[in-house]
């Protein structure tokens, strides 16, 4: 009976092993904590060939719970592979870890993460599923393209002003069809005021007052 209790306690202790991963651009620092002591910190590279090595190492040590500290996009590939390998993963904010009291200055980050995870003192960050990540990629890229387009249009308007053409004073939007047609005509070498004025749609008030011709001269 005592032997069974001892074996059960030993198994529970193994199952309670936790791991901390400190992820950098070119390396992954991995440590294990069993509730009493820390393992030596192992360093792995982030190349495609080596990126599964930490997972295989943690599997051999019977580790199930893993916490990662990472920034930027370094975590993406590592997170996906660890998730596929069946680990209970947490992504933690480096700022939250640094604010935890009791951290020793000489402690390794990976060991400290593993210990905090073992004590349930870490708050995980939201990591959306593959579909949401894909949608985020599309929306961010679309926003970047819109911002770049706006920047180019603003630059075009600034160049025209430097050349003495004040078309922006007569039209409401510099991304309108009229603006683009005038720019394309100028690129082709057209400088005649009446010809440029005919490319601007509407604008009856400015056309009749002569302001449009003045702005295009």
Backbone as ProteinMPNN parsed JSONL, in Angstrom:
{"seq_chain_A": "XXXXXXXXXXXXXXXXXXXXXXXXXXXXXXXXXXXXXXXXXXXXXXXXXXXXXXXXXXXXXXXXXXXXXXXXXXXXXXXXXXXXXXXXXXXXXXXXXXXXXXXXXXXXXXXXXXXXXXXXXXXXXXXXXXXXXXXXXXXXXXXXXXXXXXXXXXXXXXXXXXXXXXXXXXXXXXXXXXXXXXXXXXXXXXXXXXXXXXXXXXXXXXXXXXXXXXXXX", "coords_chain_A": {"N_chain_A": [[0.83, -1.199, 0.0], [1.88, 1.263, 0.847], [3.904, 1.432, -0.983], [2.429, 1.761, -3.346], [1.273, 4.266, -2.911], [3.57, 5.813, -2.84], [4.504, 5.449, -5.481], [2.349, 6.588, -6.895], [2.522, 9.224, -6.014], [4.991, 9.871, -7.071], [4.491, 9.7, -9.838], [2.583, 11.741, -10.11], [4.209, 13.875, -9.504], [5.949, 13.883, -11.673], [4.158, 14.434, -13.713], [3.573, 16.997, -13.085], [5.59, 18.552, -13.929], [6.88, 21.486, -15.352], [7.603, 23.724, -18.067], [9.668, 26.391, -19.209], [10.027, 28.642, -21.862], [12.231, 30.795, -23.37], [12.122, 32.815, -25.943], [14.031, 33.912, -28.645], [15.407, 35.761, -31.462], [17.311, 34.117, -32.812], [17.611, 31.95, -31.169], [16.404, 29.55, -28.726], [15.749, 29.314, -25.371], [15.445, 26.828, -23.026], [13.948, 25.499, -20.124], [13.245, 23.345, -17.316], [11.052, 22.779, -14.596], [10.401, 21.058, -11.604], [9.017, 21.485, -9.282], [10.695, 21.381, -7.171], [13.369, 21.68, -7.975], [15.387, 23.229, -10.544], [16.028, 22.434, -13.948], [19.015, 22.232, -15.964], [19.595, 24.946, -18.175], [18.772, 24.614, -21.501], [19.883, 25.302, -24.779], [18.505, 25.969, -27.935], [18.415, 26.172, -31.522], [16.646, 28.273, -33.915], [16.137, 27.41, -36.452], [14.464, 25.751, -39.191], [15.087, 23.042, -39.308], [15.924, 22.464, -36.694], [13.885, 23.225, -35.019], [11.983, 21.561, -33.892], [13.306, 20.217, -31.953], [13.332, 21.173, -29.172], [10.716, 20.437, -28.453], [10.75, 17.619, -28.678], [12.587, 17.097, -26.696], [11.208, 17.984, -24.387], [9.065, 16.238, -24.422], [10.402, 13.833, -23.884], [11.032, 14.289, -21.273], [8.631, 14.135, -20.041], [6.967, 16.398, -19.91], [4.152, 18.5, -19.858], [2.933, 21.036, -19.601], [3.691, 24.182, -20.864], [5.204, 27.362, -20.973], [5.681, 30.312, -22.828], [7.852, 33.011, -23.494], [7.927, 35.672, -25.565], [8.506, 37.995, -28.252], [7.49, 40.099, -31.032], [7.42, 38.45, -34.225], [8.624, 36.076, -33.723], [7.591, 33.96, -32.318], [5.654, 32.597, -33.796], [6.025, 30.309, -35.61], [7.165, 28.507, -33.819], [5.18, 28.295, -31.871], [3.063, 27.13, -33.356], [4.128, 24.586, -34.002], [4.586, 23.478, -31.453], [1.983, 23.389, -30.549], [0.872, 21.538, -32.295], [2.204, 19.302, -31.38], [0.972, 18.671, -29.044], [1.183, 20.014, -26.554], [0.268, 21.8, -23.55], [-0.086, 24.995, -23.895], [1.098, 28.312, -23.061], [1.224, 31.711, -23.78], [3.094, 34.313, -22.612], [3.298, 37.662, -21.398], [6.261, 39.516, -21.493], [6.529, 41.779, -19.848], [4.764, 41.324, -17.72], [6.021, 39.192, -16.44], [8.411, 40.331, -15.558], [7.417, 42.019, -13.635], [6.727, 40.384, -11.566], [7.114, 39.716, -8.124], [10.104, 38.863, -6.263], [11.923, 37.864, -8.01], [15.151, 36.794, -8.815], [18.209, 38.448, -9.579], [20.148, 36.998, -10.923], [18.848, 34.887, -11.984], [17.943, 32.616, -14.559], [15.958, 33.448, -17.361], [14.274, 31.515, -18.591], [14.127, 29.518, -16.621], [12.872, 30.903, -14.577], [10.396, 31.461, -15.74], [9.385, 28.838, -15.998], [9.13, 28.159, -13.304], [7.248, 30.033, -12.348], [5.052, 29.267, -13.878], [4.596, 26.707, -12.849], [3.658, 27.377, -10.354], [1.278, 28.514, -10.95], [1.154, 31.279, -11.548], [1.116, 32.811, -13.755], [-0.301, 34.83, -16.281], [-1.896, 34.197, -19.2], [-1.56, 35.298, -22.597], [-3.818, 36.212, -25.257], [-4.002, 34.019, -27.933], [-5.065, 33.831, -31.043], [-7.014, 31.559, -33.126], [-6.096, 29.701, -36.163], [-7.738, 30.629, -38.349], [-8.602, 33.219, -37.561], [-6.097, 34.413, -37.303], [-5.29, 34.385, -39.969], [-7.215, 36.084, -41.122], [-6.569, 38.427, -39.776], [-4.059, 38.918, -40.86], [-4.72, 39.539, -43.51], [-6.336, 41.878, -43.143], [-4.528, 43.626, -41.896], [-2.585, 43.881, -43.876], [-4.116, 45.058, -45.869], [-4.721, 47.502, -44.626], [-2.136, 48.563, -44.469], [-1.563, 48.893, -47.187], [-3.477, 50.826, -47.896], [-2.59, 52.957, -46.312], [-0.075, 53.402, -47.449], [-0.847, 54.188, -50.009], [-2.213, 56.559, -49.458], [-0.086, 58.062, -48.486], [1.505, 58.326, -50.79], [-0.229, 59.785, -52.456], [-0.428, 62.157, -50.999], [2.2, 63.044, -51.194], [2.329, 63.469, -53.952], [0.531, 65.617, -54.197], [1.992, 67.517, -52.782], [4.245, 67.865, -54.391], [3.085, 68.984, -56.684], [2.246, 71.446, -55.649], [4.734, 72.579, -55.108], [5.501, 72.992, -57.681], [3.912, 75.035, -58.452], [1.277, 74.496, -59.05], [-1.907, 74.592, -57.942], [-4.012, 72.703, -57.585], [-5.318, 71.339, -55.569], [-6.712, 73.244, -54.218], [-9.053, 73.57, -55.519], [-10.434, 71.205, -55.707], [-12.048, 68.658, -53.772], [-11.014, 66.179, -52.969], [-7.876, 64.632, -53.187], [-7.582, 62.191, -54.249], [-9.353, 61.901, -56.268], [-10.93, 61.281, -59.496], [-10.585, 63.413, -61.255], [-8.274, 64.719, -60.275], [-6.318, 62.735, -60.665], [-6.378, 62.485, -63.425], [-5.403, 64.955, -64.271], [-2.817, 64.825, -63.214], [-1.773, 62.656, -64.693], [-1.867, 63.778, -67.247], [-0.009, 65.849, -66.98], [2.287, 64.338, -66.565], [2.593, 63.291, -69.099], [3.412, 65.514, -70.376], [1.705, 67.646, -70.87], [0.877, 71.019, -70.564], [-0.839, 73.062, -71.061], [-3.185, 75.343, -69.976], [-6.033, 75.471, -70.48], [-6.528, 72.941, -71.547], [-5.868, 71.26, -69.393], [-7.771, 72.161, -67.573], [-10.142, 71.216, -68.677], [-10.103, 68.598, -67.938], [-10.973, 68.437, -65.393], [-13.729, 67.536, -63.626], [-17.091, 68.819, -63.082], [-17.024, 71.383, -60.686], [-18.052, 73.955, -61.269], [-18.376, 76.546, -60.207], [-15.746, 77.437, -59.575], [-14.7, 77.232, -62.094], [-16.13, 79.111, -63.611], [-15.463, 81.441, -62.294], [-12.829, 81.664, -62.86], [-10.883, 80.765, -61.204], [-10.065, 78.118, -61.311], [-8.48, 77.937, -63.649], [-6.413, 79.621, -62.893], [-5.316, 78.147, -60.788], [-4.284, 76.041, -62.133], [-2.294, 77.016, -63.62]], "CA_chain_A": [[0.0, 0.0, 0.0], [2.789, 2.411, 0.941], [4.617, 1.466, -2.255], [1.52, 2.331, -4.348], [1.161, 5.706, -2.639], [4.832, 6.406, -3.261], [4.526, 5.462, -6.943], [1.359, 7.567, -7.342], [3.082, 10.546, -5.749], [6.076, 10.063, -8.024], [3.877, 9.953, -11.151], [1.98, 13.08, -10.071], [5.287, 14.848, -9.524], [6.436, 13.944, -13.048], [3.133, 15.095, -14.523], [3.516, 18.411, -12.713], [6.727, 19.265, -14.489], [6.548, 22.591, -16.253], [8.754, 24.219, -18.829], [9.679, 27.784, -19.634], [10.779, 28.901, -23.089], [12.56, 32.193, -23.641], [12.321, 32.759, -27.394], [14.712, 35.045, -29.256], [15.456, 35.695, -32.915], [18.127, 33.008, -33.31], [17.778, 30.882, -30.185], [15.336, 29.247, -27.773], [16.277, 28.814, -24.106], [14.428, 25.928, -22.469], [14.228, 25.006, -18.779], [12.183, 22.535, -16.71], [10.957, 22.89, -13.132], [9.575, 19.963, -11.093], [8.478, 21.84, -7.979], [11.784, 21.413, -6.193], [14.628, 22.139, -8.563], [15.401, 23.586, -11.955], [16.966, 21.742, -14.818], [19.949, 23.116, -16.66], [18.983, 25.617, -19.312], [19.24, 24.124, -22.796], [19.716, 26.271, -25.866], [18.222, 25.397, -29.248], [18.342, 27.177, -32.581], [15.299, 28.5, -34.437], [16.035, 26.984, -37.839], [13.397, 24.783, -39.445], [15.583, 21.704, -38.996], [16.118, 22.274, -35.252], [12.83, 23.84, -34.219], [11.239, 20.514, -33.181], [14.155, 19.619, -30.922], [12.842, 21.43, -27.805], [9.509, 19.65, -28.219], [11.141, 16.235, -28.426], [13.244, 17.088, -25.382], [10.18, 18.101, -23.351], [8.332, 14.972, -24.424], [11.206, 12.812, -23.206], [11.021, 14.617, -19.849], [7.239, 14.011, -19.599], [6.432, 17.731, -19.633], [2.916, 18.802, -20.579], [2.63, 22.463, -19.572], [4.8, 25.0, -21.349], [4.951, 28.792, -21.097], [6.634, 30.957, -23.728], [8.008, 34.471, -23.485], [8.438, 36.037, -26.875], [8.001, 39.225, -28.847], [7.502, 40.157, -32.483], [6.862, 37.293, -34.924], [9.486, 34.923, -33.487], [6.871, 32.867, -31.669], [4.605, 32.012, -34.624], [6.349, 28.948, -36.041], [7.395, 27.687, -32.628], [3.873, 28.059, -31.257], [2.305, 26.192, -34.175], [4.695, 23.244, -33.878], [4.327, 22.993, -30.085], [0.547, 23.089, -30.469], [0.679, 20.268, -33.013], [2.806, 18.216, -30.611], [0.078, 18.336, -27.944], [1.502, 20.653, -25.279], [-0.629, 22.811, -22.991], [0.766, 26.162, -24.095], [0.728, 29.651, -22.635], [2.082, 32.801, -24.218], [3.06, 35.291, -21.526], [3.858, 38.974, -21.682], [7.507, 39.728, -20.747], [6.349, 42.819, -18.839], [4.133, 40.725, -16.549], [7.005, 38.361, -15.755], [9.358, 41.208, -14.876], [6.752, 42.646, -12.497], [6.526, 39.407, -10.499], [8.07, 39.92, -7.036], [10.926, 37.731, -5.835], [12.822, 37.382, -9.051], [16.559, 37.039, -8.543], [18.847, 39.07, -10.733], [20.975, 36.047, -11.643], [18.036, 33.752, -12.437], [17.716, 32.521, -15.992], [14.57, 33.752, -17.709], [13.526, 30.283, -18.858], [13.882, 28.858, -15.334], [11.899, 31.715, -13.846], [9.1, 31.235, -16.385], [8.938, 27.491, -15.628], [8.726, 28.162, -11.893], [5.995, 30.782, -12.232], [4.0, 28.432, -14.454], [4.331, 25.63, -11.889], [2.918, 27.964, -9.231], [0.055, 29.127, -11.505], [1.258, 32.723, -11.341], [1.23, 33.467, -15.056], [-1.521, 35.153, -17.021], [-1.566, 33.993, -20.61], [-2.076, 36.233, -23.596], [-4.696, 35.604, -26.248], [-3.435, 33.591, -29.212], [-6.235, 33.42, -31.824], [-6.892, 30.384, -33.969], [-5.538, 29.915, -37.506], [-8.623, 31.414, -39.204], [-8.522, 34.619, -37.128], [-4.764, 34.894, -37.657], [-5.276, 34.633, -41.412], [-8.006, 37.292, -41.362], [-5.778, 39.56, -39.28], [-3.005, 39.174, -41.834], [-5.333, 40.24, -44.646], [-6.78, 43.228, -42.771], [-3.346, 44.455, -41.643], [-1.958, 44.182, -45.162], [-4.992, 46.029, -46.541], [-4.51, 48.797, -43.972], [-0.818, 49.049, -44.874], [-1.66, 49.351, -48.57], [-4.229, 52.089, -47.882], [-1.709, 53.986, -45.747], [0.965, 53.709, -48.435], [-1.498, 54.921, -51.092], [-2.457, 57.914, -48.95], [1.212, 58.734, -48.404], [1.919, 58.666, -52.153], [-1.095, 60.869, -52.935], [-0.017, 63.382, -50.3], [3.462, 63.461, -51.796], [2.012, 64.011, -55.269], [-0.038, 66.942, -53.992], [3.057, 68.423, -52.343], [5.084, 68.152, -55.557], [2.342, 69.917, -57.532], [2.305, 72.772, -55.012], [6.094, 73.084, -55.328], [5.583, 73.387, -59.096], [3.012, 76.164, -58.676], [-0.065, 74.048, -59.429], [-2.695, 74.527, -56.705], [-5.25, 71.995, -57.905], [-5.983, 70.92, -54.329], [-7.576, 74.337, -53.742], [-10.302, 73.564, -56.275], [-11.115, 69.915, -55.591], [-12.163, 68.251, -52.369], [-10.21, 64.984, -52.682], [-6.745, 64.484, -54.093], [-7.629, 60.867, -54.871], [-10.483, 61.883, -57.204], [-10.609, 61.001, -60.902], [-10.101, 64.659, -61.863], [-6.897, 64.935, -59.835], [-5.451, 61.744, -61.292], [-6.288, 62.779, -64.859], [-4.501, 66.101, -64.418], [-1.46, 64.336, -62.952], [-1.352, 61.842, -65.841], [-1.63, 64.693, -68.369], [1.253, 66.53, -66.696], [3.355, 63.363, -66.787], [2.752, 63.172, -70.557], [3.983, 66.759, -70.896], [0.679, 68.66, -71.144], [0.936, 72.158, -69.64], [-1.801, 74.09, -71.482], [-4.149, 75.529, -68.889], [-7.385, 75.113, -70.885], [-6.594, 71.485, -71.707], [-5.869, 70.685, -68.038], [-9.031, 72.524, -66.929], [-11.207, 70.355, -69.199], [-9.995, 67.282, -67.289], [-11.566, 68.54, -64.052], [-15.186, 67.421, -63.721], [-17.833, 69.67, -62.174], [-16.279, 72.589, -60.309], [-18.603, 75.039, -62.086], [-18.134, 77.848, -59.583], [-14.339, 77.809, -59.773], [-14.454, 77.338, -63.538], [-16.692, 80.383, -64.084], [-14.747, 82.566, -61.682], [-11.457, 81.706, -63.371], [-9.948, 80.279, -60.19], [-9.519, 76.819, -61.741], [-7.38, 78.187, -64.586], [-5.306, 80.193, -62.124], [-4.699, 77.095, -59.991], [-3.617, 75.096, -63.03], [-1.253, 77.747, -64.373]], "C_chain_A": [[0.875, 1.263, 0.0], [3.531, 2.59, -0.38], [3.747, 2.101, -3.344], [1.375, 3.835, -4.163], [2.409, 6.434, -3.107], [4.91, 6.523, -4.784], [3.563, 6.492, -7.51], [1.88, 8.979, -7.163], [4.181, 10.883, -6.741], [5.535, 10.399, -9.408], [3.279, 11.351, -11.208], [3.05, 14.156, -10.154], [5.832, 15.011, -10.94], [5.461, 14.712, -13.924], [3.052, 16.587, -14.239], [4.722, 19.187, -13.21], [6.244, 20.344, -15.458], [7.814, 23.077, -16.947], [8.566, 25.687, -19.178], [10.547, 27.948, -20.862], [10.985, 30.405, -23.243], [12.995, 32.267, -25.099], [12.94, 34.056, -27.898], [14.76, 34.847, -30.767], [16.166, 34.437, -33.414], [18.226, 31.835, -32.344], [16.557, 30.744, -29.292], [15.986, 28.676, -26.523], [15.157, 28.056, -23.397], [14.865, 25.425, -21.104], [13.016, 24.266, -18.244], [12.233, 22.708, -15.201], [9.987, 21.83, -12.633], [8.958, 20.243, -9.737], [9.528, 21.929, -6.902], [13.062, 22.017, -6.762], [14.456, 22.435, -10.045], [16.362, 22.679, -12.712], [17.975, 22.743, -15.36], [19.248, 23.724, -17.872], [19.615, 25.096, -20.597], [18.941, 25.165, -23.87], [19.522, 25.538, -27.188], [18.192, 26.525, -30.27], [16.918, 27.248, -33.125], [15.177, 28.133, -35.911], [14.949, 25.921, -37.983], [13.816, 23.369, -39.055], [15.586, 21.44, -37.496], [14.92, 22.658, -34.399], [11.977, 22.822, -33.459], [12.034, 19.922, -32.015], [13.695, 19.929, -29.494], [11.592, 20.619, -27.465], [9.825, 18.2, -27.911], [11.803, 16.099, -27.058], [12.214, 17.135, -24.254], [9.323, 16.845, -23.28], [9.093, 13.89, -23.671], [11.24, 13.04, -21.702], [9.606, 14.589, -19.256], [6.617, 15.358, -19.205], [5.195, 17.963, -20.483], [2.655, 20.306, -20.678], [3.871, 23.275, -19.919], [4.351, 26.451, -21.435], [6.058, 29.414, -21.928], [6.642, 32.456, -23.501], [8.637, 34.858, -24.809], [7.828, 37.347, -27.318], [8.072, 39.105, -30.362], [6.891, 38.893, -33.092], [7.67, 36.024, -34.669], [8.708, 33.716, -32.972], [6.008, 32.052, -32.63], [4.89, 30.559, -34.982], [6.505, 28.019, -34.853], [6.069, 27.343, -31.962], [3.096, 27.008, -32.037], [2.81, 24.754, -34.013], [4.435, 22.67, -32.496], [2.856, 22.607, -29.927], [0.251, 21.757, -31.151], [1.181, 19.08, -32.199], [2.03, 17.923, -29.322], [0.407, 18.951, -26.6], [0.398, 21.622, -24.863], [0.17, 24.108, -22.946], [0.178, 27.435, -23.507], [1.732, 30.631, -23.226], [1.969, 33.909, -23.182], [3.766, 36.565, -21.95], [5.13, 39.183, -20.859], [7.371, 40.761, -19.641], [5.742, 42.252, -17.57], [5.127, 39.891, -15.742], [7.977, 39.227, -14.966], [8.751, 41.866, -13.639], [6.503, 41.69, -11.342], [7.556, 39.608, -9.397], [8.887, 38.665, -6.76], [11.884, 37.224, -6.873], [14.257, 37.75, -8.706], [17.231, 37.575, -9.804], [19.668, 38.089, -11.553], [20.179, 34.842, -12.158], [17.892, 33.777, -13.949], [16.24, 32.754, -16.287], [13.742, 32.49, -17.895], [13.189, 29.549, -17.56], [12.819, 29.601, -14.535], [10.495, 31.533, -14.425], [8.535, 29.881, -15.981], [8.442, 27.453, -14.187], [7.407, 28.902, -11.689], [4.821, 29.986, -12.792], [3.618, 27.315, -13.493], [3.481, 26.129, -10.724], [1.623, 28.648, -9.679], [0.022, 30.643, -11.297], [1.359, 33.495, -12.657], [-0.135, 33.695, -15.682], [-1.193, 35.073, -18.506], [-2.221, 35.043, -21.486], [-2.937, 35.479, -24.603], [-3.912, 35.263, -27.512], [-4.601, 33.065, -30.055], [-5.941, 32.201, -32.678], [-6.398, 30.727, -35.364], [-6.403, 30.789, -38.405], [-8.539, 32.898, -38.856], [-7.157, 35.204, -37.465], [-4.67, 35.225, -39.144], [-6.05, 35.908, -41.753], [-7.26, 38.539, -40.892], [-4.677, 39.928, -40.267], [-3.548, 39.955, -43.022], [-5.695, 41.68, -44.292], [-5.593, 44.154, -42.504], [-2.662, 44.839, -42.944], [-2.798, 45.198, -45.942], [-4.792, 47.425, -45.946], [-3.162, 49.397, -44.369], [-0.844, 49.595, -46.3], [-2.397, 50.683, -48.664], [-3.351, 53.22, -47.361], [-0.622, 54.394, -46.741], [0.394, 54.526, -49.589], [-1.733, 56.375, -50.673], [-1.162, 58.713, -48.895], [1.689, 59.184, -49.777], [1.082, 59.825, -52.696], [-0.724, 62.202, -52.286], [1.278, 63.938, -50.879], [3.238, 64.068, -53.177], [1.447, 65.423, -55.155], [1.025, 67.956, -53.593], [3.967, 68.817, -53.503], [4.392, 69.15, -56.484], [2.38, 71.336, -56.967], [3.674, 73.398, -55.226], [6.28, 73.568, -56.757], [4.614, 74.519, -59.431], [1.611, 75.779, -59.079], [-0.87, 73.789, -58.156], [-4.031, 73.84, -56.935], [-6.023, 71.602, -56.659], [-6.885, 72.007, -53.757], [-8.95, 74.311, -54.412], [-11.051, 72.235, -56.205], [-11.046, 69.443, -54.139], [-11.241, 67.083, -52.015], [-9.083, 64.846, -53.687], [-6.69, 63.086, -54.709], [-8.798, 60.754, -55.859], [-9.991, 61.617, -58.619], [-10.034, 62.238, -61.581], [-8.632, 64.898, -61.528], [-5.943, 64.004, -60.572], [-5.296, 62.012, -62.789], [-5.363, 63.956, -65.127], [-3.054, 65.664, -64.223], [-0.939, 63.539, -64.149], [-1.057, 62.72, -67.068], [-0.306, 65.44, -68.19], [2.445, 65.61, -66.939], [3.652, 63.222, -68.281], [3.252, 64.462, -71.198], [2.98, 67.845, -71.189], [0.76, 69.777, -70.103], [-0.07, 73.253, -70.0], [-2.938, 74.153, -70.472], [-5.556, 75.089, -69.277], [-7.55, 73.597, -71.015], [-6.665, 70.806, -70.345], [-7.207, 70.959, -67.336], [-10.176, 71.641, -67.405], [-11.192, 68.976, -68.549], [-10.631, 67.264, -65.896], [-13.082, 68.552, -64.2], [-15.86, 68.361, -62.717], [-17.105, 70.977, -61.947], [-16.742, 73.826, -61.073], [-18.269, 76.416, -61.516], [-16.702, 78.32, -59.817], [-14.005, 77.989, -61.253], [-14.929, 78.707, -64.057], [-15.943, 81.586, -63.518], [-13.311, 82.697, -62.185], [-10.434, 81.166, -62.391], [-9.29, 78.973, -60.626], [-8.339, 77.015, -62.686], [-6.16, 78.747, -63.857], [-4.539, 79.106, -61.35], [-3.922, 76.117, -60.853], [-2.523, 75.762, -63.866], [0.1, 77.642, -63.657]], "O_chain_A": [[0.629, 2.203, -0.756], [3.762, 3.707, -0.842], [4.238, 2.876, -4.165], [1.355, 4.588, -5.136], [2.336, 7.516, -3.688], [5.325, 7.552, -5.316], [3.884, 7.19, -8.472], [1.71, 9.83, -8.036], [4.299, 12.02, -7.198], [6.062, 11.285, -10.08], [3.432, 12.064, -12.2], [2.855, 15.202, -10.773], [6.141, 16.123, -11.369], [5.856, 15.526, -14.759], [2.53, 17.353, -15.048], [4.847, 20.378, -12.925], [5.334, 20.134, -16.261], [8.932, 22.868, -16.475], [7.451, 26.154, -19.411], [11.673, 27.454, -20.904], [10.029, 31.181, -23.244], [14.094, 31.838, -25.452], [12.447, 35.149, -27.619], [14.215, 33.874, -31.288], [15.683, 33.769, -34.328], [18.859, 30.828, -32.661], [15.78, 31.684, -29.12], [16.693, 27.671, -26.593], [14.063, 28.583, -23.197], [15.999, 24.979, -20.93], [11.888, 24.526, -18.664], [13.307, 22.777, -14.604], [8.881, 21.7, -13.16], [8.428, 19.332, -9.101], [9.284, 22.491, -5.835], [13.748, 22.782, -6.086], [13.524, 21.966, -10.699], [17.372, 22.224, -12.175], [17.801, 23.954, -15.224], [18.411, 23.082, -18.508], [20.834, 25.13, -20.762], [17.894, 25.812, -23.866], [20.266, 24.616, -27.521], [17.97, 27.686, -29.925], [16.087, 26.389, -32.83], [14.2, 28.514, -36.557], [14.568, 25.275, -37.007], [13.012, 22.593, -38.539], [15.288, 20.327, -37.062], [14.93, 22.444, -33.186], [11.317, 23.18, -32.484], [11.477, 19.204, -31.185], [13.669, 19.019, -28.666], [11.426, 20.168, -26.332], [9.246, 17.612, -26.997], [11.602, 15.11, -26.354], [12.336, 16.402, -23.272], [8.904, 16.437, -22.197], [8.503, 13.121, -22.912], [11.45, 12.1, -20.935], [9.406, 14.974, -18.104], [5.827, 15.426, -18.264], [5.184, 17.663, -21.677], [2.208, 20.794, -21.716], [4.945, 23.084, -19.351], [3.253, 26.741, -21.91], [7.232, 29.086, -21.757], [5.598, 33.088, -23.339], [9.742, 34.425, -25.135], [6.776, 37.76, -26.83], [8.629, 38.151, -30.905], [5.95, 38.329, -32.534], [7.438, 35.004, -35.318], [9.126, 32.575, -33.171], [5.657, 30.915, -32.312], [4.083, 29.677, -34.688], [6.035, 26.882, -34.876], [5.868, 26.206, -31.534], [2.531, 26.09, -31.443], [2.016, 23.82, -33.901], [4.098, 21.492, -32.374], [2.527, 21.626, -29.259], [-0.526, 20.948, -30.643], [0.646, 17.977, -32.311], [2.4, 17.011, -28.582], [-0.057, 18.445, -25.579], [-0.308, 22.185, -25.699], [1.005, 24.298, -22.061], [-1.037, 27.624, -23.454], [2.941, 30.404, -23.176], [0.871, 34.391, -22.904], [4.701, 36.547, -22.75], [5.088, 39.041, -19.637], [8.022, 40.642, -18.603], [6.135, 42.633, -16.468], [5.085, 39.883, -14.511], [8.329, 38.896, -13.834], [9.469, 42.229, -12.707], [6.113, 42.119, -10.256], [8.752, 39.667, -9.682], [8.426, 37.548, -6.991], [12.592, 36.244, -6.637], [14.541, 38.893, -8.346], [16.878, 37.213, -10.926], [19.874, 38.305, -12.748], [20.752, 33.896, -12.698], [17.737, 34.842, -14.546], [15.374, 32.301, -15.538], [12.618, 32.411, -17.401], [12.088, 29.017, -17.417], [11.969, 28.984, -13.893], [9.518, 31.46, -13.679], [7.353, 29.772, -15.657], [7.45, 26.79, -13.885], [6.547, 28.444, -10.937], [3.721, 30.026, -12.241], [2.435, 27.009, -13.34], [2.675, 25.378, -10.173], [0.949, 29.289, -8.873], [-1.004, 31.209, -10.92], [1.654, 34.69, -12.663], [-1.014, 32.836, -15.609], [-0.324, 35.789, -19.004], [-3.275, 35.593, -21.166], [-2.799, 34.268, -24.777], [-3.241, 36.12, -28.088], [-5.08, 31.959, -29.807], [-4.786, 31.854, -32.924], [-6.291, 31.901, -35.717], [-5.872, 31.611, -39.152], [-8.419, 33.74, -39.745], [-7.063, 36.363, -37.87], [-4.051, 36.216, -39.531], [-5.602, 36.714, -42.569], [-7.318, 39.584, -41.54], [-4.395, 41.107, -40.483], [-2.924, 40.909, -43.488], [-5.396, 42.6, -45.054], [-5.641, 45.336, -42.846], [-2.212, 45.973, -43.108], [-2.255, 46.089, -46.596], [-4.705, 48.411, -46.678], [-3.058, 50.605, -44.582], [-0.232, 50.622, -46.593], [-1.995, 51.567, -49.42], [-3.367, 54.321, -47.91], [-0.288, 55.572, -46.863], [1.046, 55.439, -50.095], [-1.479, 57.301, -51.443], [-1.143, 59.901, -49.22], [2.215, 60.287, -49.924], [1.617, 60.739, -53.323], [-0.708, 63.242, -52.945], [1.433, 65.149, -51.035], [3.875, 65.059, -53.536], [1.829, 66.317, -55.911], [0.974, 69.114, -54.008], [4.408, 69.963, -53.59], [5.036, 70.057, -57.011], [2.527, 72.306, -57.711], [3.78, 74.595, -55.492], [7.105, 74.441, -57.024], [4.514, 74.918, -60.591], [0.815, 76.653, -59.422], [-0.554, 72.881, -57.387], [-5.071, 74.35, -56.519], [-7.252, 71.537, -56.687], [-7.73, 71.728, -52.906], [-9.892, 74.945, -53.939], [-12.209, 72.167, -56.615], [-10.126, 69.779, -53.393], [-10.743, 67.003, -50.892], [-9.303, 64.931, -54.895], [-5.862, 62.818, -55.58], [-9.187, 59.65, -56.241], [-8.798, 61.714, -58.907], [-9.108, 62.135, -62.386], [-7.84, 65.242, -62.405], [-4.889, 64.43, -61.044], [-4.226, 61.797, -63.358], [-4.62, 63.951, -66.108], [-2.169, 66.079, -64.97], [0.203, 63.723, -64.571], [-0.127, 62.449, -67.828], [0.431, 65.635, -69.157], [3.48, 66.038, -67.451], [4.804, 63.056, -68.682], [3.49, 64.512, -72.405], [3.36, 68.89, -71.716], [0.718, 69.513, -68.902], [-0.142, 74.27, -69.31], [-3.568, 73.143, -70.159], [-6.219, 74.405, -68.497], [-8.583, 73.041, -70.64], [-7.445, 69.871, -70.162], [-7.716, 70.111, -66.603], [-11.087, 71.342, -66.632], [-12.192, 68.26, -68.612], [-10.804, 66.201, -65.298], [-13.651, 69.453, -64.816], [-15.307, 68.665, -61.66], [-16.627, 71.606, -62.891], [-15.923, 74.651, -61.478], [-17.922, 77.336, -62.257], [-16.473, 79.464, -60.211], [-13.144, 78.791, -61.616], [-14.235, 79.369, -64.829], [-15.808, 82.615, -64.179], [-12.658, 83.717, -61.963], [-9.245, 81.11, -62.703], [-8.113, 78.74, -60.353], [-7.315, 76.345, -62.55], [-5.022, 78.393, -64.164], [-3.311, 79.127, -61.261], [-3.012, 75.442, -60.372], [-1.906, 75.122, -64.719], [1.094, 78.189, -64.133]]}, "name": "protein", "num_of_chains": 1, "seq": "XXXXXXXXXXXXXXXXXXXXXXXXXXXXXXXXXXXXXXXXXXXXXXXXXXXXXXXXXXXXXXXXXXXXXXXXXXXXXXXXXXXXXXXXXXXXXXXXXXXXXXXXXXXXXXXXXXXXXXXXXXXXXXXXXXXXXXXXXXXXXXXXXXXXXXXXXXXXXXXXXXXXXXXXXXXXXXXXXXXXXXXXXXXXXXXXXXXXXXXXXXXXXXXXXXXXXXXXX"}
